[in-house]
Amino acid sequence: MKNSIKQTITLNLLDNPTHPVNARELHEWLNVETPFSMWIKRRIEEYGFTQDVDFTVNKFVNGKATQIDYFLTLDMGSPPLKKP
């Protein structure tokens, strides 16, 4: 999986240098035990991240449920630091 996240970041940098990190893949790579939806919402709130600045969202229907994917800037995907 570590190679996968590195490859994803590299490929996404070519296509979208502003939001290259898939949050679901980062969550999995970090082996976070908290469910993804809770983890990402907590990170956004705790560090004051802003949609369309620090991350973008892509909503789609996955079976009967709507899934939201988050694409993070490299700064947002880095180890947690308080924003100034």
OpenMM code with the backbone's topology and positions (N, CA, C; nanometers):
from openmm import Vec3, app, unit

residues = "MET LYS ASN SER ILE LYS GLN THR ILE THR LEU ASN LEU LEU ASP ASN PRO THR HIS PRO VAL ASN ALA ARG GLU LEU HIS GLU TRP LEU ASN VAL GLU THR PRO PHE SER MET TRP ILE LYS ARG ARG ILE GLU GLU TYR GLY PHE THR GLN ASP VAL ASP PHE THR VAL ASN LYS PHE VAL ASN GLY LYS ALA THR GLN ILE ASP TYR PHE LEU THR LEU ASP MET GLY SER PRO PRO LEU LYS LYS PRO".split()
positions = [
    Vec3(0.0819, -0.1198, 0.0000),
    Vec3(0.0000, 0.0000, 0.0000),
    Vec3(0.0860, 0.1257, 0.0000),
    Vec3(0.2041, 0.1236, 0.0653),
    Vec3(0.2885, 0.2427, 0.0694),
    Vec3(0.3291, 0.2853, -0.0703),
    Vec3(0.3590, 0.1909, -0.1581),
    Vec3(0.3901, 0.2261, -0.2960),
    Vec3(0.2689, 0.2848, -0.3658),
    Vec3(0.1504, 0.2340, -0.3318),
    Vec3(0.0279, 0.2815, -0.3947),
    Vec3(0.0033, 0.4288, -0.3643),
    Vec3(0.0213, 0.4699, -0.2385),
    Vec3(-0.0034, 0.6103, -0.2035),
    Vec3(0.1008, 0.6995, -0.2697),
    Vec3(0.2245, 0.6543, -0.2764),
    Vec3(0.3292, 0.7324, -0.3434),
    Vec3(0.2988, 0.7457, -0.4921),
    Vec3(0.2544, 0.6372, -0.5540),
    Vec3(0.2192, 0.6398, -0.6956),
    Vec3(0.0984, 0.7308, -0.7187),
    Vec3(-0.0014, 0.7234, -0.6302),
    Vec3(-0.1195, 0.8089, -0.6422),
    Vec3(-0.0811, 0.9550, -0.6345),
    Vec3(0.0025, 0.9908, -0.5377),
    Vec3(0.0448, 1.1299, -0.5226),
    Vec3(0.1183, 1.1756, -0.6473),
    Vec3(0.2086, 1.0928, -0.6971),
    Vec3(0.2848, 1.1289, -0.8170),
    Vec3(0.1927, 1.1486, -0.9359),
    Vec3(0.1022, 1.0546, -0.9589),
    Vec3(0.0107, 1.0656, -1.0722),
    Vec3(-0.0828, 1.1841, -1.0576),
    Vec3(-0.1352, 1.2063, -0.9388),
    Vec3(-0.2262, 1.3173, -0.9180),
    Vec3(-0.1568, 1.4519, -0.9302),
    Vec3(-0.0301, 1.4587, -0.8955),
    Vec3(0.0442, 1.5831, -0.9122),
    Vec3(0.0482, 1.6226, -1.0590),
    Vec3(0.0560, 1.5235, -1.1470),
    Vec3(0.0585, 1.5521, -1.2901),
    Vec3(-0.0769, 1.6051, -1.3376),
    Vec3(-0.1859, 1.5474, -1.2865),
    Vec3(-0.3204, 1.5848, -1.3293),
    Vec3(-0.3765, 1.7056, -1.2537),
    Vec3(-0.3490, 1.7117, -1.1247),
    Vec3(-0.4063, 1.8171, -1.0408),
    Vec3(-0.3069, 1.8506, -0.9303),
    Vec3(-0.2125, 1.9377, -0.9567),
    Vec3(-0.1079, 1.9657, -0.8580),
    Vec3(-0.1584, 2.0301, -0.7294),
    Vec3(-0.2831, 2.0762, -0.7278),
    Vec3(-0.3353, 2.1420, -0.6088),
    Vec3(-0.3903, 2.0437, -0.5054),
    Vec3(-0.4570, 1.9368, -0.5493),
    Vec3(-0.5191, 1.8409, -0.4574),
    Vec3(-0.4801, 1.6974, -0.4962),
    Vec3(-0.3562, 1.6580, -0.4675),
    Vec3(-0.3067, 1.5297, -0.5174),
    Vec3(-0.3284, 1.4076, -0.4288),
    Vec3(-0.3739, 1.4224, -0.3041),
    Vec3(-0.3790, 1.3090, -0.2126),
    Vec3(-0.5235, 1.2635, -0.1918),
    Vec3(-0.5510, 1.1366, -0.2200),
    Vec3(-0.6815, 1.0788, -0.1936),
    Vec3(-0.6886, 1.0460, -0.0444),
    Vec3(-0.7804, 1.1086, 0.0273),
    Vec3(-0.7895, 1.0928, 0.1728),
    Vec3(-0.8207, 0.9495, 0.2143),
    Vec3(-0.9009, 0.8786, 0.1364),
    Vec3(-0.9316, 0.7386, 0.1712),
    Vec3(-0.8065, 0.6518, 0.1657),
    Vec3(-0.7251, 0.6748, 0.0635),
    Vec3(-0.6011, 0.5978, 0.0532),
    Vec3(-0.5039, 0.6352, 0.1644),
    Vec3(-0.4975, 0.7628, 0.1993),
    Vec3(-0.4124, 0.8070, 0.3096),
    Vec3(-0.4596, 0.7448, 0.4404),
    Vec3(-0.5885, 0.7455, 0.4645),
    Vec3(-0.6474, 0.6860, 0.5844),
    Vec3(-0.6087, 0.5388, 0.5960),
    Vec3(-0.6203, 0.4672, 0.4854),
    Vec3(-0.5853, 0.3253, 0.4849),
    Vec3(-0.4352, 0.3068, 0.5069),
    Vec3(-0.3546, 0.3867, 0.4400),
    Vec3(-0.2091, 0.3768, 0.4499),
    Vec3(-0.1607, 0.4040, 0.5919),
    Vec3(-0.2272, 0.4963, 0.6614),
    Vec3(-0.1903, 0.5299, 0.7991),
    Vec3(-0.2413, 0.4279, 0.9005),
    Vec3(-0.3233, 0.3315, 0.8539),
    Vec3(-0.3815, 0.2294, 0.9419),
    Vec3(-0.4617, 0.2912, 1.0557),
    Vec3(-0.5402, 0.3931, 1.0241),
    Vec3(-0.6235, 0.4593, 1.1239),
    Vec3(-0.7393, 0.3674, 1.1599),
    Vec3(-0.7627, 0.3499, 1.2890),
    Vec3(-0.8708, 0.2620, 1.3329),
    Vec3(-1.0072, 0.3302, 1.3289),
    Vec3(-1.0097, 0.4613, 1.3411),
    Vec3(-1.1350, 0.5365, 1.3358),
    Vec3(-1.1945, 0.5240, 1.1965),
    Vec3(-1.3262, 0.5017, 1.1835),
    Vec3(-1.3870, 0.4953, 1.0511),
    Vec3(-1.3555, 0.6221, 0.9706),
    Vec3(-1.3379, 0.6042, 0.8403),
    Vec3(-1.2950, 0.7131, 0.7539),
    Vec3(-1.3807, 0.8380, 0.7682),
    Vec3(-1.5134, 0.8234, 0.7622),
    Vec3(-1.6014, 0.9416, 0.7642),
    Vec3(-1.5833, 1.0222, 0.8928),
    Vec3(-1.5646, 0.9554, 1.0047),
    Vec3(-1.5425, 1.0257, 1.1311),
    Vec3(-1.4045, 1.0907, 1.1332),
    Vec3(-1.3044, 1.0184, 1.0858),
    Vec3(-1.1661, 1.0665, 1.0855),
    Vec3(-1.1519, 1.1928, 1.0016),
    Vec3(-1.2043, 1.1918, 0.8781),
    Vec3(-1.1865, 1.3066, 0.7896),
    Vec3(-1.2623, 1.4280, 0.8423),
    Vec3(-1.3838, 1.4089, 0.8917),
    Vec3(-1.4613, 1.5212, 0.9459),
    Vec3(-1.3915, 1.5822, 1.0670),
    Vec3(-1.3345, 1.4977, 1.1514),
    Vec3(-1.2635, 1.5461, 1.2700),
    Vec3(-1.1393, 1.6246, 1.2301),
    Vec3(-1.0647, 1.5763, 1.1320),
    Vec3(-0.9445, 1.6459, 1.0844),
    Vec3(-0.9799, 1.7833, 1.0279),
    Vec3(-1.0852, 1.7875, 0.9483),
    Vec3(-1.1264, 1.9144, 0.8867),
    Vec3(-1.1644, 2.0151, 0.9952),
    Vec3(-1.2435, 1.9708, 1.0919),
    Vec3(-1.2880, 2.0608, 1.1980),
    Vec3(-1.1726, 2.1002, 1.2904),
    Vec3(-1.0945, 2.0019, 1.3334),
    Vec3(-0.9878, 2.0269, 1.4307),
    Vec3(-0.8831, 2.1255, 1.3786),
    Vec3(-0.8501, 2.1162, 1.2514),
    Vec3(-0.7433, 2.1995, 1.1968),
    Vec3(-0.7955, 2.3154, 1.1113),
    Vec3(-0.9267, 2.3305, 1.1041),
    Vec3(-0.9846, 2.4443, 1.0345),
    Vec3(-0.9608, 2.4451, 0.8847),
    Vec3(-0.9580, 2.3268, 0.8226),
    Vec3(-0.9374, 2.3190, 0.6785),
    Vec3(-1.0612, 2.3688, 0.6044),
    Vec3(-1.0397, 2.4215, 0.4843),
    Vec3(-1.1456, 2.4829, 0.4060),
    Vec3(-1.1624, 2.4095, 0.2727),
    Vec3(-1.2887, 2.3748, 0.2415),
    Vec3(-1.3175, 2.3100, 0.1131),
    Vec3(-1.2804, 2.4031, -0.0018),
    Vec3(-1.2294, 2.3465, -0.1065),
    Vec3(-1.1850, 2.4156, -0.2276),
    Vec3(-1.0595, 2.5006, -0.2064),
    Vec3(-1.0027, 2.4940, -0.0870),
    Vec3(-0.8716, 2.5547, -0.0607),
    Vec3(-0.7756, 2.4444, -0.0194),
    Vec3(-0.8115, 2.3720, 0.0880),
    Vec3(-0.7284, 2.2648, 0.1413),
    Vec3(-0.7666, 2.1276, 0.0870),
    Vec3(-0.8893, 2.1144, 0.0398),
    Vec3(-0.9366, 1.9859, -0.0119),
    Vec3(-1.0529, 2.0099, -0.1069),
    Vec3(-1.0782, 1.9113, -0.1912),
    Vec3(-1.1970, 1.9112, -0.2754),
    Vec3(-1.2737, 1.7828, -0.2468),
    Vec3(-1.4003, 1.7821, -0.2821),
    Vec3(-1.4828, 1.6627, -0.2617),
    Vec3(-1.5416, 1.6168, -0.3939),
    Vec3(-1.5639, 1.4874, -0.4017),
    Vec3(-1.6280, 1.4259, -0.5163),
    Vec3(-1.7324, 1.3299, -0.4615),
    Vec3(-1.8593, 1.3586, -0.4849),
    Vec3(-1.9682, 1.2735, -0.4364),
    Vec3(-2.0172, 1.1845, -0.5502),
    Vec3(-2.0408, 1.0580, -0.5181),
    Vec3(-2.0965, 0.9656, -0.6169),
    Vec3(-2.1747, 0.8565, -0.5459),
    Vec3(-2.2653, 0.7938, -0.6189),
    Vec3(-2.3469, 0.6865, -0.5634),
    Vec3(-2.2695, 0.5566, -0.5749),
    Vec3(-2.2567, 0.4889, -0.4609),
    Vec3(-2.1872, 0.3607, -0.4524),
    Vec3(-2.2898, 0.2595, -0.4028),
    Vec3(-2.3558, 0.1904, -0.4956),
    Vec3(-2.4660, 0.1024, -0.4574),
    Vec3(-2.5852, 0.1890, -0.4219),
    Vec3(-2.6337, 0.1769, -0.2976),
    Vec3(-2.7472, 0.2567, -0.2523),
    Vec3(-2.7027, 0.3802, -0.1739),
    Vec3(-2.5757, 0.3863, -0.1404),
    Vec3(-2.5257, 0.4968, -0.0580),
    Vec3(-2.4480, 0.5974, -0.1418),
    Vec3(-2.4464, 0.7198, -0.0942),
    Vec3(-2.3636, 0.8226, -0.1567),
    Vec3(-2.2291, 0.8222, -0.0858),
    Vec3(-2.1237, 0.8130, -0.1618),
    Vec3(-1.9889, 0.8142, -0.1061),
    Vec3(-1.9242, 0.9482, -0.1386),
    Vec3(-1.8496, 1.0009, -0.0443),
    Vec3(-1.7769, 1.1255, -0.0656),
    Vec3(-1.6284, 1.0950, -0.0599),
    Vec3(-1.5592, 1.1285, -0.1677),
    Vec3(-1.4136, 1.1184, -0.1683),
    Vec3(-1.3564, 1.2566, -0.1473),
    Vec3(-1.2498, 1.2633, -0.0721),
    Vec3(-1.1818, 1.3884, -0.0430),
    Vec3(-1.0437, 1.3827, -0.1065),
    Vec3(-1.0055, 1.4907, -0.1707),
    Vec3(-0.8727, 1.5026, -0.2293),
    Vec3(-0.8041, 1.6195, -0.1611),
    Vec3(-0.6912, 1.5912, -0.0983),
    Vec3(-0.6245, 1.6852, -0.0100),
    Vec3(-0.5043, 1.7512, -0.0758),
    Vec3(-0.4746, 1.8721, -0.0307),
    Vec3(-0.3481, 1.9334, -0.0694),
    Vec3(-0.2371, 1.8576, 0.0026),
    Vec3(-0.1153, 1.8713, -0.0438),
    Vec3(-0.0032, 1.8070, 0.0249),
    Vec3(0.0096, 1.8586, 0.1677),
    Vec3(-0.0161, 1.9883, 0.1888),
    Vec3(-0.0088, 2.0440, 0.3241),
    Vec3(-0.1108, 1.9793, 0.4160),
    Vec3(-0.2312, 1.9592, 0.3678),
    Vec3(-0.3348, 1.8975, 0.4507),
    Vec3(-0.3032, 1.7505, 0.4766),
    Vec3(-0.2445, 1.6828, 0.3794),
    Vec3(-0.2132, 1.5411, 0.3938),
    Vec3(-0.0888, 1.5131, 0.4745),
    Vec3(-0.0136, 1.6169, 0.5100),
    Vec3(0.1092, 1.6018, 0.5886),
    Vec3(0.0745, 1.5741, 0.7332),
    Vec3(0.1760, 1.5401, 0.8146),
    Vec3(0.1494, 1.5191, 0.9565),
    Vec3(0.0766, 1.6383, 1.0146),
    Vec3(-0.0165, 1.6142, 1.1066),
    Vec3(-0.1016, 1.7214, 1.1578),
    Vec3(-0.0221, 1.8316, 1.2271),
    Vec3(-0.0383, 1.9509, 1.1785),
    Vec3(0.0171, 2.0705, 1.2394),
    Vec3(-0.0933, 2.1744, 1.2414),
    Vec3(-0.0972, 2.2537, 1.3441),
    Vec3(-0.1985, 2.3593, 1.3513),
    Vec3(-0.1702, 2.4622, 1.2420),
    Vec3(-0.2739, 2.5022, 1.1723),
    Vec3(-0.2592, 2.6069, 1.0725),
    Vec3(-0.2429, 2.7402, 1.1434),
    Vec3(-0.1600, 2.8315, 1.0866),
    Vec3(-0.1417, 2.9628, 1.1514),
    Vec3(-0.2687, 3.0436, 1.1503),
] * unit.nanometer
topology = app.Topology()
chain = topology.addChain("A")
for resn in residues:
    res = topology.addResidue(resn, chain)
    for name in ("N", "CA", "C"):
        topology.addAtom(name, app.Element.getBySymbol(name[0]), res)
